């Protein structure tokens, strides 16, 4: 068997793969780890949903596996180190969900700016306009470029921070974002969007050193893992009213339970990771992952050499052609 598909795919993408490879579609394996182990012996590539854990134990049962695809941008439940040791390439879409995430973030900021009023010069409680605001982008992920373009159309001033980019980097000018330090960004921005790719060295980055200096009445939307935030400090700035409202599109389990700092903070809204999942982004992701897997299988056919593993970020096309001619490529951002 060439490809085991556990994640539901767009029908046209599925037909394209079936025409090229021996494919088994078995979504039931997502809920049966024992059966999954037994199914992996002949599998060279597979596409799995976020609910399926891929670790060293599973990989021991997959001796010829060389690629694993995920339609979602994250790598949760995938042991990347174990994949590297096993010579398995992890294939994810680099920017298929960028447009969806940018639209979600814009919508969230619009809602919060209007829904959470501020006191104006006349002493009235009023909403605010996105076009008249300074918006700070933390993390220059692919969605940040789309978001900067949309914010420019609104007339917003856009400033940004990314610890991996120097202020002189040409990207800032290309994306029409003013570089700023993290404290400077929080002090100036009336609205903030966090899209920073998470690494363990960034754990708690948005904490005591920076969050207390946020601009009064600031609103914030985060598409990044909540581990970037110090929950006690976030609870303090929200509970005191210094930050007017925050919207997280994902939050670690248990952070809202009784006894935790964010419990009963009524200016905090959490959605279950829906920002990047749209009809269109799913199709783009499926094509990107399918094309890359097809390329890998074609390259490795007849060869016993697995090569060294890497984490591949692929950029799918904006549409879904009937007969794609090979994998596409594009910018990947940290």
Secondary structure, 3 states (H helix, E strand, C coil): CCEEECCCCCHHHHHHHHCCCCEEECHHHHHCHHHHHHHCCCCCEEECCCCCCECHHHHCCCCCCCEEEECCCCCCCECHHHHHHHCCEEEEECCCCHHHHHHHHHHHHHHHHHHCCEECCCCCEECCCCCCCEEEEECCCHHHHHHHHHHHHHCCEEEEECCCCCCCCHHHHHHCCEECCHHHHHHHCCEEEECCCCCHHHCCCECCCCHHHCCCCEEEEECCCHHHECHHHHHHHHHCCCEEEEEECCCCCCCCCCCCCCCCCCCEEECCCCCCCCHHHHHHHHHHHHHHHHHHHHHHCCCCCCCCCCEEEECCCCCCCCCCCCCCCCCCCC
